[in-house]
Amino acid sequence: MNKNIAIVGAGFSGAVIAHQLAHAGYNVEIFEARDHIAGNCHSERDSETGVMVHVYGPHIFHTDNERAWEFVNRFSEFMPYVNRVKAITNNRVFTLPINLLTINQFFGKTFRPAEAQAFIQSLGDKSIENPQTFEEQALRFVGRELYEAFFKTYTMKQWGLHPSELPASILKRLPVRFNYDDNYFNHKYQGMPKDGYTALVENVLKVPGIKVHLGTRFDPASKADYDHVFYSGPIDAWFKHVEGRLPYRTLDFEVFRDTGDYQGNAVINYCDDSQTYTRITEHKHFSPWEQHERTVCYMEYSRQCEENDTPYYPIRQAREKAQLEKYVNLARTEPNVTFVGRLGTYRYLDMDVTIHEALLTADKFLEAARENVRMPAFAIDPLA
C-alpha cells in the first residue's frame, strides 16, 4: 500500500486524521495556509510577559467523551482547570452561569435552592408555551430582569442580532443552577494542556509519513494528485463561493499588558451596553500552575466576518442553512474529497467534538478502504 492523502488545514481535524492514517501506513501531506499549526487553538508564549497566550481567544478543554479525552492525554499532560466566569452588568459583578449565588446577589435574597427555584419559576412568562426564539426561551425560563441583565445585550454584541431573531435552540437548556456550583461547564473531564495547544498538536503530528507545508494554500485543482483529500477549510471556498459566501461572526482583540493581576479571573463578560466589547480574558489565569509578574489581556469584540477575516462562529439561520444545503449537495458529487471540521461542515464545534469526529472520520475512511467502497463527502451529516 502506498496511498497518498492530502489534508487541508493543520487544526485539530486535520492533525487527528493525519495521525490516524499515517499510523495505518498512508503517506499524508498537510497544507496549512497560516504560518503555524493548531488552527484557532494556536497558543504561544507572549514575548513580553512569558504568559502562554491563546492567540485566537481562549480554548478550554472540556468533555464527557472518553475517546477524545484519552486521545489528547496521549500527547500532552493536562493540568486541572475549571472555568469560573464572572459577569459585569449595571456596575455590579456576578458569577456565571446563573446560580444560587447570582440569584441571591441580584435580587438581594438569601434563598435556599427550593426557594430560589420557586422564585425563578414565578418570574417566567407563562404565556410563552412553546418558545421559538432566544428571547422567548429566556423570558419563559428566567424572566425579564435576568434576561435583560445577562443575556439580551451580550447576545446582541456577540451575534449582531436581536435575541428575537435567534432560535431558541441557542439556549438549549435552562441556564440556571439552584446551587452554588460556578463551574462553567458540566463535563466530567476538564483541563488545559500544560505546554499549550500548539505543542499538543505538534506531538500529534510526530508520526513517520506526515509532511506539513506551512504558509501553503491547497489548490482544489491538484486533488487529482492524491488518492483522497480531507478538507477542513470553508466549504464555500472549495467551490469558489459559487452559491455566495457563507456568513460568520469574527473576533477582534485589543491586546494590552499590565503588571501584577489585572482582573483576578480568566474571563469576565460585559453584559450591558456600557462597553462595546463582550469580554476581557486574562491569559495567565488559564495557566494557574505558572507564576508571572506581568500579565496580558485580550479585550474581545465580535462583528460580521469579512472576506479576509478569520471566521469563528457560523450563523446558521434559516437563510444560511438553505445556502449550506446547496454546498452540501455540491460536495456530495465531489469524488475522493471529505469535508471535515468546523469550516468544512459549517457547524460550531467544541474541541472535543472536533477530535471525536476526526477520529470517526479516520475510522470510516479506513473501513471504506478495506471494503473498497467510496468514502462519503461527510462522515457526519452537516444538515442533521
Secondary structure by P-SEA (a helix, b strand, c coil): cbbbbbbccccaaaaaaaaaaaaabbbbbbbbcccccccccccccccccccccccccbbbbbcccaaaaaaaaacccccbbbbbbbbbcccccccccccaaaaaaaacccccaaaaaaaaaaaccccccccccaaaaaaacccaaaaaaccaaaaaaaccccccccccccccccccccccccccccccccccccccaaaaaaaaaccccccccccbbbbccccccccbbbbcccccccccccccbbbbbbbbbbcccccccccccccccccccccccccccccccccccccccccccccccccccccccccccccccaaaaaaaaaaaaaaaacccccccccccccccccaaaaaaaaaaaaaaaaaaaaaccccccccccccc
